[in-house]
Structures are given as structure tokens and as C-alpha cells.
Amino acid sequence: MTKFRPCIDLHDGKVKQIVGSSLSDSGAGLKTNFETDRSPAWFAELYKKDKIQGGHVIMLGKGNESAAKDALSAYPGGLQVGGGINAQNAREYIDAGASHVIVTSWIFPEGKLDRERLNELVKTVGKEHLVLDLSCKRTGISEGKPQWKIATNRWQTIIDIEINKDTLEDLAKSCDEFLVHAADVEGKQQGMDDELIKFLAENSPIPVTYAGGAKSLEDLEHCKEISNGKIDLTIGSALDLFGGKGVKYDDCVKFNKAQD
């Protein structure tokens, strides 16, 4: 059944909410919706208290490793972590308390799936501890239906791998869940990509969490309805925890309890 998934987005070691499409290697033009001096561990402890599981700690660039591990150690087994994860460092984050590591760009070097890298990750942490981030951008329309392609390198690079049924079925053999940010609407609070949510619900053989554009509690109900309860939803910038005015965190906690 659809659940609210929390997040802890880290940039320069601080908890922030940013507009996904503004991310770049140089940092120039970065648009920040929210920034706080509250520690990542503070948010993790809150999620632990409220028994909200499966949240994502996302390291947006370098310099966030210690902050991420602080959050993971505050809620052992309750959070997933992503951003710069590879086969060399994945185990240390599991050991630090992560339930799963989230990986994207590292398995798609030069815009292609590197199966050796993917297999190495599975061997290192186990399929049951691996989430593949298939964040994507719309690239056009084919036969009247939208197309999405995977976006890597903090969503700056669109690679020639389409989010379709075959891709989902293939990659599902090597991981426990998918995380899919709709990068075109991420952080803008302008509405979700309903067509992407429906597509994922109909075609993914494993659990999926969708992120991008949620702006109200009604979006949780809407996600549940259009996905037949199959897709979980991350709410970030709209949440009052992160300075938003659209959704109260306490209402999200109540929503989750009602799904049990």
C-alpha cells in the first residue's frame, strides 16, 4: 500500500531542499528552497520516533559523508542512502546503519549500463540492500505516449536508456527497489508526473518510490489511487519540516498509520 517516504537531502553537509533542475557540477545557479541548521541526525531521530521507514538520505555532491553517516547511525535500519555510492564504499554505509544503498550514475558510465559494476555491487552488499535510482527526464512522445530516459550525474546528463517495461524487468533482477525522481518537476511543487507514476505502477515488478512535484496531502491519496497502492511517495519541498506550506509532516505520519 502507498506510503509516505521522508527524505534528508544533504548539500555542503547541511539539510536542504533544492530545485533539482538547478544542480550543476560548479554549483552556479543553484536554487535552494530551504536550508536549516538542524542536524541530519535530528531528522533521522524524528523519523525513528514516528516509525517512518525507508526514507532517503541523499548526498548532493561531496562533503556530505559524515553528515549522512550521522543520520544513518541515529536510525539504524530505517534509512537508505545515496549519492556517490559505488562498490568500494557501499559496504561502509550499510555498516553505518543504512538499510539500503541507492546507486545510479556509477553503474551507467559513459551512458551505458555496466553489468560488471552492477554485479560487483550485488556481490558487495547483496540484492536485498540495493536500490537503483532510475531518475529520469521526459524526452518526447512516441505513439501518443510520453518517453522518459535515465538522467545521471545529479540529473545533468540524459543517457540513452529509456524507462520502459524491459528496462524495469531487467534491472529488477539485481535490486530490491527502484527510486525514481521525475527531475523535470523535482523541487518545484507544481504537481507530480501522473503518467510516470501510472507507468511505474503498471510495469515495475518490484517496489518503487516516486519523488517530484508533490505539493499537498491530497497528492498522497492521488498517488495511492492512480498507482493502485503500488507506488510510495516522497514529499520534500512542500513539507512543513522543510519550510513548505502545502503538507504537514504530522498528517503524513497519520496517513502511513492508516495504511497499516
N, C-alpha and C positions, 0 to 999 in steps of 0.2 A: 504494500500500500504506500502511496506517495507520502514522503516525509520531508520536513524542512531540514536542510543541512546548513550548518553555520560555516563561517569562514574566518580566517585570520590572515589577511594579506599583509605581507611584510615588504617594506621598501626602505633601504638605508637603516635597517634594524628597528623600524617603527611600524606600528599598526596603522595602515592607511587604506583608503578606498580611492581607487583611481579610475579614470576613463581608459578602458583597455586599448582603444584605438590610438591613444596618445603615447603609448610606450615606445621607446626607441633606445638603441644602444648608448647614445650620447646623453640621454636624459633631457635633451632640449625639447621644449613644448609639452612636457609632462603636465597633465591636468589632474589635480587632486581634489576629490570630493570631500575628503575627511582625513584628519590626522589627529592622533591622541598621544598623550604621554603615558597612558595606561599601558602596562606591560603586556606582551603576548600571553604570559602566564596567567594574568588576571582574567583574560577572556577564556582561556582554557579551563580555569577553575570554575568559571561561571557555567560553561557548557557541561562540565562534570557534575556540578551540583544539580543541574536540571536534567541530567541523563540524556543529553542530546548527543547522539553518537554519529561518527562518520563525517565530521567536519573537516575542512581542508585548510591546512597551513601552507600558504603559497609564498615562496621566496622569489620576489620580483627583482632579480639581479643579485649581485654579490653583496657580501657584508651582512647577510641575514641568518647565517648558520647558527650562531649562538642563540639568537632570539627564537629561532624555530625550535631548537632543542629544549629551551626553557619551557616553551608551550607544551611540547610532547611529554616532558617529564612531569608536568603538572596534571596531565590527564592520560596516563599510560593506557594504551589500547583503545583510546577514544577518538584519536585524530589521525588523519592521513597527511602526508607532507609531500610537496612537490616544488620544483624549481631547481634546475641544475643537478638533478638526480641522475646517476649513472651506475654502472655495475661496480665501480670502485668505491663509491661512498654510500650505496643504498643500504648495506647491512648496518652501518653505524647509526642510521636514522631509525631502523627497526629496533636496534638495541637501545636507542634513546627513548623508545616508547611509542613509536608510530605503529598503527595497526597495518598501514599500507604505505608504500611509496608510490608517488604519481610521476609518470615519466612520459615525455613527449619528444622534444627535439632530439635527444640523444639517440633514439632508435631510428631517426629519419635523417641521417647525414646526407648532405648533397641532394636532399629532396626525395630520397628513396628509402624504403624500408630495409633496414639492415637486420636480417634474421639472425645472424650470429650474435649481434648485440642483444637482441630480444631474448634469445635462448640463454645468453650469459646472465641476464637479469633474472630470468626464471630460475636458473640454477642457483643464483646467489641468494635470493630471498624467498623463492617459492611462488608459484602462480597465485596462491591464496593471499599473498601480501602485495600483489602488484595491481595498480590501477593505471590504465593507459589513458592519457589525456588526448582526446581527439578534437580539440578545439578547432573551430573552423570559421570560414567566411563564405558568404554566398558568392558564387562566381558566374551565375547565369541561370537561364531557363532551358530545359530540354523536354520536348514533348509536353509543354504546358506545366511542367513541374520544376521547382527550384533545385539547383545543384549546389552542393557545398564541398569545399576542398579543405583539407587539413592545413592549419596555419601554425607554423613553428616559430622559434626564436622570439618569444614574447609577442606572438601573433603578427610579427612584421613580415614573415615570409610565407607566401602561399605555395604549397607544393602540389605536384600533380598526382595527388591521391584523393580520390573522391570518397566522401562519406556515403557509401551505398551498402546494400544488403550483403554483398560478397565481402567487402572490407570488414564489416562488423562481425560476420560469422568467422572469418579467418582469424582476426585478432583476438576474438573472444576465447580461442583455444589456449591463449597464453596469459590470460589475466583474470582477475576476479570481478572487476567493474570497469566501466568507462566513465570518464568525466568529460563533459562536452560544454565548453564555453562558446556561446554564439558571440564571437568577437565583434561583430558589427554593432551589436546593441549593448555590449558589456559596459556597465557603469553609467549608462545614460538615463535609466529609469523611464524609458519611452515605450515600454512594452516588450513582451517576450516574442521569440520567433516560434509561433504556434506550429507552423508547418514542420519545423525541425523537431519539435517535441513529439508531434504525432508520428513522424517518420521513425524516430528512435524507438518509440514505444512499439511500433509495428514490426521493426526489423532487428532489434538487438536481442540476442539470445541470453544476455547477462544483464545484471542491474546497471542502470545509468543514472547519473546525476547531471542535470542540466543547470547551467548558470548563464545569466544575461538578460537584463531588462525587467526583471520582476520589480514591481513598484507598489504592491498592495497585498493585503492578506487574501483578497479575492483571487490573486494570481495563484496562490497555493491551491485553492479549491479548483480553479480553472485548469491548472496543470494536472491535478488529480483526475478531473473529468475527461480532458482530451487525451490523456495517456492511459485511461482505464486503470489508474492507480499504479502504473508501472514505472513512472519516472519520478525521482526525487528532485527537489528544487533548492538551489542556493539563492538566498536573498542577501545582498550586500549593502549597496549604497542607500537603498530605501529604508533600511532598518534603523530604528531609533538608537540602537547601540552605536551606530556609526554616523550619527548626526542626521539621519534621514527622518522624514516626516510621514512616510507612507505606511510603514509597518511597525507595530510594537513587538519587540522580542518576546515579551510575555505571552502575546497572542499566538506566536509561532510555537512556543512551548506547549500551550494548551492544544493547539492543532495536532501536534505529534502525539500527545497523550490520548487524544480522541481516536487516533488511528490504531492504537494497540488493541 
